[in-house]
Amino acid sequence: MEFTHWDEVFPMHGWDLYDDAAAVVGTETATGLITDTRDLLQYRQLFDRLEALASKGDALTAALARLRSDYASLG
């Protein structure tokens, strides 16, 4: 997803989803293991929304090329 695209999806912290059995959630000061089915469903739904917004294929290649070029121009 490029920074030029706006959407309501904005995660406040990172997480790793392990199938639908657990999520490891990282915040600034701690890490937690979540296994409650209702909570995991929220992380799965958030992941699915982000995945739908993600650039893929040629669009991803072009976005990465622009990012590389911008970074290289920083000197």
RAKARA-V875367 format. One line per field, one symbol per residue. ss: DSSP state (~ for helix, > for strand, _ for the rest). A space follows every 10 residues. Layout:
BEGIN
ss = ???
END
This chain:
BEGIN
ss = __________ ___>>>>>__ _>>>>>____ >>>>__~~~~ ~~~~~~~~~~ ~~~___~~~~ ~~~~~~~~~~ ~~___
END
